[in-house]
């Protein structure tokens, strides 16, 4: 047993260093994002203003990903990751300077998020390819589970640490911590991690970026199972982004809510994903990864949305958050394993980038729609309601508008899972 553990650690040495240090850096970035969401909502009190932070991050990511993925298949993955991390740190430093001089405005954050989103189009596929290069294929499920675990741990620690630092110190301290985590991750990647060069296709040297990008789309069109699965996730992401746009508004606006409630729900979400990621990393491979993906998403969609819609206190909201997120790491892990094993490594950069554009283009649309519906339609509608069934179920005001929206997307999310369950092309991925 000890020999197996030591052999595994040796085989995953560089991945483990990358995984730990990047997770530490992600914690700092998440704490800054969490604190800035609270800052923006305190400035504006608008769901759309906070949703625009995510919209600005995702819009360039979706628009530019296809071309960035073609670039990542040609470039050195380590150099691309170092460059993108440095750019993100520079943007964070700019926010700190504006905040310290009392010049920070909300539009500054929109611009910074847009720039970071553009750079993330290069970093994400480069990072995904680097993982495939650093890990033997037999460890893919374990590695995917470990990555879900670190993401979950970040989710747990972010609200607690960010709220504590905001209460005891200031927003500047949160940003200083973020910059410190960047230097740790940057130094580890620069000096201690060796990423093998990807074996490029011979024909790629004669391709320009546009031709290389087209080859990624062409690959998906000829592999309908992967394409349909990506489109299914795009629909789920649309529902999830509406949910994410509404969640801070409901928890910050409803009676019994506030910063502490938002932090507690986020913490429970992290705990649920930690449990799910441990299960994903340790359980044997299922007979059908496709069936596991569908069942996990159907369970998630049919629990959290309704519990948050009808719940009246933070305990019930936390139960909903746990049930809604405990299966997500399992889904994500098996989705990742399917893609890594089906897509050749020399093509993964452009395929992952095409995936990013197709799977994530619905996220900014969902955030935009969620913020608009709450601010301009549902909140005025709920305020004008007399005492009736709607007000008895959801209450009044913005918090009630968000709760009603959770009910709607819960129904929509459940129904959206059904057509894709009948897609024979997706089921063929199990063969």
C-alpha positions in Angstrom: 0.0 0.0 0.0 2.8 2.4 0.9 4.6 1.6 -2.3 1.4 2.4 -4.3 1.1 5.8 -2.5 4.7 6.7 -3.0 4.6 5.7 -6.7 1.4 7.8 -7.2 3.0 10.8 -5.5 6.1 10.4 -7.7 4.1 10.2 -10.8 2.0 13.2 -9.9 4.8 15.3 -8.3 4.6 18.3 -10.6 0.9 18.2 -10.7 0.7 18.2 -6.9 2.9 21.3 -6.7 0.8 23.0 -9.4 -2.5 22.0 -7.8 -1.6 23.2 -4.3 -0.1 26.5 -5.2 -2.8 27.3 -7.8 -5.5 26.5 -5.3 -3.9 28.9 -2.8 -3.8 31.6 -5.4 -7.4 30.8 -6.3 -8.4 31.3 -2.7 -6.9 34.8 -2.7 -8.7 35.7 -6.0 -12.0 34.3 -4.8 -11.8 36.3 -1.5 -11.2 39.5 -3.5 -14.1 38.7 -5.8 -16.4 38.0 -2.8 -15.5 41.2 -1.1 -16.0 43.2 -4.3 -19.4 41.8 -4.8 -20.4 43.0 -1.4 -18.8 46.4 -2.0 -20.7 46.8 -5.3 -24.0 45.8 -3.8 -23.5 48.2 -1.0 -22.8 51.0 -3.5 -25.8 50.3 -5.8 -28.2 47.9 -4.2 -28.8 46.4 -7.6 -28.9 42.8 -8.8 -27.9 43.9 -12.3 -24.8 45.8 -11.0 -23.4 42.8 -9.3 -24.3 40.5 -12.2 -22.4 42.7 -14.6 -19.2 41.8 -12.7 -19.6 38.2 -14.0 -20.9 39.3 -17.4 -17.8 41.3 -18.0 -15.7 38.4 -17.0 -17.4 35.8 -19.2 -18.3 37.9 -22.3 -14.7 38.2 -23.6 -14.0 34.6 -22.5 -16.8 33.4 -24.7 -16.0 35.6 -27.7 -12.3 35.0 -27.8 -11.9 31.4 -26.6 -11.9 29.7 -29.9 -8.9 31.7 -31.2 -7.1 31.6 -27.8 -7.4 27.8 -27.8 -5.8 27.6 -31.2 -3.0 29.7 -29.8 -2.6 27.5 -26.7 -2.0 24.4 -28.9 0.9 26.2 -30.4 2.4 28.1 -27.5 4.4 26.9 -24.4 1.8 26.2 -21.7 4.0 27.2 -18.8 4.8 30.6 -20.4 1.2 31.3 -21.2 0.1 30.5 -17.6 2.8 32.7 -16.1 1.9 35.6 -18.4 -1.8 35.4 -17.6 -1.2 35.1 -13.9 1.0 38.2 -14.0 -1.6 40.2 -15.9 -4.3 39.3 -13.4 -2.0 40.3 -10.5 -1.4 43.7 -12.3 -5.1 44.2 -12.5 -5.6 43.4 -8.8 -2.8 45.9 -8.0 -4.6 48.6 -10.0 -7.8 48.0 -8.1 -5.8 48.3 -4.8 -4.3 51.6 -5.9 -7.7 53.0 -6.9 -9.3 51.9 -3.7 -6.4 53.3 -1.5 -6.7 56.7 -3.2 -10.5 56.7 -2.9 -11.0 56.7 -6.7 -12.4 53.3 -7.2 -15.7 53.3 -9.1 -17.8 50.4 -10.2 -17.0 50.9 -13.9 -13.3 50.4 -13.1 -14.2 46.8 -11.9 -16.2 46.1 -15.0 -13.1 47.1 -17.1 -10.8 45.0 -15.0 -13.0 42.0 -15.1 -13.3 42.3 -18.9 -9.5 42.4 -19.2 -9.1 39.4 -16.9 -11.7 37.5 -18.8 -9.8 38.1 -22.1 -6.6 36.8 -20.6 -8.4 33.8 -19.1 -9.3 32.7 -22.6 -5.6 31.8 -23.0 -4.9 30.6 -19.4 -7.8 28.1 -19.1 -7.1 25.9 -22.2 -3.3 26.1 -21.4 -4.0 25.0 -17.9 -6.2 22.1 -19.1 -3.6 20.9 -21.5 -0.9 21.2 -18.8 -2.9 18.8 -16.6 -3.1 16.2 -19.3 0.6 16.5 -19.9 1.5 16.2 -16.2 -0.7 13.3 -15.4 -0.8 9.7 -16.7 -4.3 8.8 -18.1 -5.0 6.2 -15.3 -5.0 9.1 -12.8 -7.5 11.3 -14.7 -10.4 10.5 -12.4 -8.4 11.0 -9.3 -6.9 14.2 -10.5 -10.3 15.6 -11.6 -11.6 14.7 -8.2 -8.7 16.5 -6.5 -9.2 19.6 -8.5 -12.9 19.6 -7.5 -11.8 19.1 -3.9 -9.5 22.2 -4.0 -12.3 24.3 -5.7 -14.7 23.2 -3.0 -12.2 24.0 -0.2 -11.8 27.5 -1.7 -15.5 27.9 -1.7 -15.7 26.9 2.0 -12.8 29.2 3.1 -13.6 32.2 0.9 -16.7 33.6 2.7 -15.3 32.9 6.1 -11.9 34.4 5.6 -13.1 37.3 3.4 -15.9 38.2 5.9 -13.4 38.0 8.8 -10.9 40.2 7.1 -13.5 42.7 6.1 -14.9 42.8 9.6 -11.5 43.1 11.4 -9.5 45.1 8.8 -10.6 46.4 5.4 -11.0 45.5 1.7 -7.4 46.5 1.1 -6.2 43.7 3.4 -8.2 41.2 1.4 -6.5 42.4 -1.8 -3.0 42.3 -0.2 -3.6 38.7 0.7 -4.7 38.0 -2.9 -1.4 39.5 -4.2 0.6 37.4 -1.7 -1.0 34.2 -2.9 -0.1 35.2 -6.5 3.6 35.4 -5.7 3.5 31.9 -4.1 1.8 30.4 -7.1 4.0 32.3 -9.6 7.2 31.3 -8.0 6.2 27.6 -7.7 5.3 27.5 -11.4 8.4 29.3 -12.5 11.0 27.5 -10.5 9.6 24.1 -9.5 7.3 22.8 -12.2 8.4 21.3 -15.5 5.6 20.9 -18.0 6.4 18.7 -21.0 6.0 20.1 -24.5 2.9 19.0 -26.3 3.4 16.9 -29.4 2.0 19.1 -32.2 0.4 17.7 -35.3 2.7 18.0 -38.3 0.0 19.9 -40.3 -0.4 22.5 -37.7 2.7 24.4 -38.6 1.2 25.3 -42.0 -2.1 26.4 -40.4 -2.9 30.0 -39.3 -4.9 30.6 -36.1 -8.2 30.8 -38.0 -7.6 27.5 -39.7 -6.6 25.9 -36.4 -9.7 27.3 -34.6 -11.9 25.9 -37.4 -10.4 22.5 -36.9 -11.6 22.5 -33.3 -15.2 23.3 -34.4 -14.9 20.7 -37.2 -13.8 18.1 -34.7 -16.9 18.7 -32.6 -19.2 18.6 -35.6 -17.8 15.1 -36.4 -18.1 13.9 -32.8 -21.7 14.6 -32.0 -21.7 13.0 -28.6 -19.1 15.5 -27.3 -20.9 18.4 -29.0 -24.4 17.5 -27.7 -23.0 17.0 -24.2 -21.4 20.5 -24.3 -24.7 22.0 -25.6 -26.5 20.3 -22.7 -24.1 21.8 -20.2 -24.6 25.2 -22.0 -28.4 25.0 -21.1 -27.6 24.0 -17.5 -25.1 26.9 -17.3 -27.8 29.3 -18.4 -30.1 28.2 -15.6 -27.2 28.2 -13.1 -26.1 31.7 -14.0 -29.6 33.1 -13.5 -29.4 31.4 -10.1 -26.1 32.9 -9.3 -27.3 36.4 -10.3 -30.3 36.1 -7.9 -28.6 34.4 -5.0 -26.7 37.4 -3.4 -29.9 39.6 -3.8 -32.1 37.1 -2.0 -29.7 36.4 0.8 -28.8 40.0 1.3 -32.3 41.4 1.0 -34.6 38.9 2.8 -35.5 39.0 6.4 -33.0 36.8 8.3 -30.4 37.3 5.6 -27.4 39.6 5.3 -23.7 39.2 4.9 -23.6 36.4 7.5 -26.3 34.4 5.7 -24.5 34.8 2.4 -21.3 33.6 3.9 -23.0 30.6 5.6 -24.7 29.5 2.4 -21.5 29.8 0.5 -19.7 27.8 3.2 -22.2 25.0 3.2 -21.9 25.0 -0.6 -18.2 24.4 -0.2 -18.7 21.7 2.3 -21.1 19.9 0.0 -18.6 20.1 -2.9 -15.8 18.9 -0.7 -17.8 15.8 0.2 -18.8 15.3 -3.4 -15.2 15.7 -4.7 -13.9 13.2 -2.1 -16.4 10.7 -3.4 -15.5 11.5 -7.0 -11.8 11.0 -6.3 -12.1 7.8 -4.3 -15.1 5.8 -5.8 -14.4 3.4 -8.7 -15.4 4.4 -12.2 -19.2 3.9 -12.7 -20.5 1.6 -15.4 -21.9 4.7 -17.2 -20.3 8.1 -16.8 -23.0 9.6 -19.0 -25.8 8.3 -16.7 -23.9 9.6 -13.7 -23.7 13.1 -15.3 -27.4 13.3 -16.0 -28.5 11.9 -12.6 -26.3 14.4 -10.7 -27.6 17.4 -12.7 -31.2 16.3 -12.4 -30.9 15.8 -8.6 -29.2 19.2 -8.2 -31.8 21.1 -10.3 -34.8 19.5 -8.5 -33.6 20.3 -5.0 -31.8 23.5 -4.3 -33.9 25.9 -6.4 -37.2 24.9 -4.7 -35.8 24.8 -1.2 -34.3 28.3 -1.6 -37.5 29.5 -3.2 -39.8 28.4 -0.3 -37.3 28.5 2.6 -37.7 31.3 5.2 -34.5 31.1 7.2 -30.8 30.5 6.8 -30.9 26.9 8.1 -33.3 25.8 5.3 -31.2 27.8 2.7 -28.1 25.9 3.9 -29.9 22.5 3.5 -30.8 23.5 -0.1 -27.3 24.6 -0.9 -25.9 21.3 0.4 -28.3 19.1 -1.6 -27.8 21.3 -4.7 -24.1 21.1 -4.8 -23.1 17.7 -3.3 -23.4 15.9 -6.6 -21.8 18.6 -8.8 -18.2 17.5 -8.3 -19.1 14.0 -9.3 -20.7 15.3 -12.5 -17.8 17.6 -13.2 -15.2 14.8 -12.7 -16.8 12.3 -15.1 -17.4 15.1 -17.6 -13.7 15.9 -17.4 -12.6 12.3 -17.7 -14.8 11.8 -20.8 -13.3 14.8 -22.6 -9.7 13.9 -21.6 -10.0 10.3 -22.8 -11.9 11.0 -26.0 -9.9 14.1 -27.3 -6.3 13.6 -28.4 -3.9 15.7 -26.3 -2.4 17.6 -29.3 -5.9 18.9 -30.1 -7.1 19.5 -26.5 -6.3 23.2 -26.4 -8.5 24.2 -29.4 -11.2 21.7 -28.5 -11.4 22.9 -24.9 -11.5 26.5 -26.2 -14.3 25.7 -28.6 -16.0 24.0 -25.6 -15.6 27.1 -23.6 -17.3 29.3 -26.2 -20.2 26.9 -26.7 -20.7 25.8 -23.1 -20.2 29.1 -21.4 -21.7 31.6 -23.8 -25.0 31.2 -22.0 -23.5 32.4 -18.6 -23.3 36.1 -19.4 -26.8 35.8 -20.9 -28.1 34.2 -17.7 -26.5 36.8 -15.4 -27.9 39.6 -17.6 -31.4 38.1 -17.7 -31.4 37.3 -14.0 -30.4 40.8 -12.9 -32.8 42.4 -15.3 -35.7 40.2 -14.3 -35.2 40.9 -10.6 -34.6 44.7 -10.9 -37.0 45.6 -13.6 -39.8 43.1 -13.6 -40.1 40.7 -10.7 -39.3 43.2 -7.8 -41.8 45.8 -8.9 -44.3 43.0 -9.6 -43.9 41.5 -6.1 -44.1 44.9 -4.4 -47.4 45.7 -6.1 -49.0 42.4 -5.1 -51.7 42.4 -2.5 -51.8 39.7 0.1 -52.3 36.6 -2.0 -50.8 33.2 -2.6 -47.6 34.6 -4.2 -46.9 36.8 -1.2 -47.6 34.1 1.2 -45.2 31.7 -0.6 -42.4 34.1 -1.4 -43.0 37.4 0.5 -42.5 40.9 -0.9 -39.6 43.0 -2.2 -36.4 42.1 -4.0 -35.8 39.1 -1.9 -39.2 37.7 -2.7 -38.6 38.4 -6.4 -35.4 36.3 -6.3 -37.2 33.5 -4.5 -39.9 33.5 -7.1 -37.2 33.3 -9.8 -35.7 30.3 -8.1 -39.0 28.5 -8.4 -39.2 29.3 -12.1 -35.7 28.2 -12.9 -36.1 25.0 -10.8 -39.0 23.9 -13.1 -37.0 25.0 -16.2 -33.9 23.2 -15.0 -35.6 19.9 -14.4 -37.4 20.0 -17.8 -34.1 20.8 -19.6 -32.5 17.6 -18.4 -35.1 15.4 -20.0 -34.5 15.9 -23.8 -30.7 15.3 -23.5 -31.3 12.0 -21.6 -32.8 10.7 -24.9 -29.8 11.8 -27.0 -28.2 8.6 -28.4 -25.1 10.5 -29.5 -24.3 11.3 -25.9 -24.9 7.8 -24.7 -22.4 6.5 -27.3 -19.6 8.2 -25.3 -19.8 5.4 -22.8 -18.7 2.8 -25.4 
